[in-house]
Amino acid sequence: MRIIFFILQKEFLQIFRNRLMLGFILVVPIIQLMILTYAATFEIRNIDFFVVDHDHSPESRALIDRFVASENFRLTGWSASAADGELALLGNKAVMVLQIPAHTGRDLVRDGSAPVSLRFDAVDGFTANVASQYAMQIIRRHNEVAGVAHLASIEPAPTGIAQIGINVSRWYNPHLDYKIYMVPGILVMLITVIGGFLTGMNVVREKEIGTIEQLNVTPITKFQFIIGKLMPFMILALVIFSFGLLLARFWFEVPFEGSLMLIYLIAATYLLVVLGLGLLVSTVTHTQQQAIFITWFVFVIFILLSGLFTPIDSMPGWAQYLTWANPVAWFIDIIRRVMLTGADMQDIWSSYLVLLAYGVAFIGSAVLRYRKAAA
């Protein structure tokens, strides 16, 4: 134990003497958490739209006012010419053009229906799709309000007609706040970067400056060497994780429904995975540039296929199968379930065993590779 203590002391001294690494560990994750939480959202607001109104009736103005009153749309222009609407799309001044034909108000009163035209700049297909959904919701609400007012002014509502009532209940995130969904996933990404990158670079740095050979000829066992290399970054990652949890709870107001001890147990298990992967990369590389490149390549694929930014269910079938081999996806799913839904070990034990198996596999592979390198 004394040998492990001295190794840990040496590693912490090296970390705290390296101001660049220390800044990367302590400052960068917090900045990323604060920025990504607000930036990484599927909510789209202030969608620029242009109005081409050929009708100029009270009905057309009421529909336009409903779009303007929405927080999702921002009016950028108004014209009675369809050509101006096309120019707004071509000039990137609008994502959507709302075109109201002539006699719309008259047709609504006489026939009870009238068409309007919605045209979208679909270069960004995601934004165009979301904008179309928002626009259809606004038009449906406008129809409902207009229909109720019209019936009330003519005759009382009919009686004796069976109706189905709808009672909507939103569990775990009643206000549909996207930050509550994103913060747990971003916490996973931060400790992934700290554990994976810094472990790999630390061991490779020992190779570059030649101290790895000195360590190999000492009485230090391989087990003690691995523990000494992994423990400092696990401790630092858990410290950053703890600070991230405080920000999540008191700044972003993310609910903590599950056990805090269970969250830390899962986080420590997951760190075995990323630390083992970083250590494994260090055994097959000889420079820090090589370690950074390989680790970045692996973790970018893991993060993109983790369900952090794109729902797994919307991925192609082959990509969904790949997520089964992605430890980041498993951890994001577990931590969201524990933090937001109050899941306990009985609910997540199968996913936890998968995560633990990955940790054992990566650590074991790194130990075997290091033994070959030292032989």
TARA-V19383 format. One record per helix or strand. SS is the DSSP state (2 for helix, 1 for strand). FROM is the first residue (numbers start at 1). TO is the last residue. If there is no record, write none. Layout:
# TARA-V19383
ss from to
SS FROM TO
SS FROM TO
This chain:
# TARA-V19383
ss from to
2 2 17
2 19 39
1 47 53
2 58 69
1 73 79
2 82 90
1 96 100
2 104 111
1 116 120
2 125 154
2 178 209
2 211 216
2 222 250
2 260 283
2 288 304
2 312 314
2 317 325
2 327 341
2 345 374
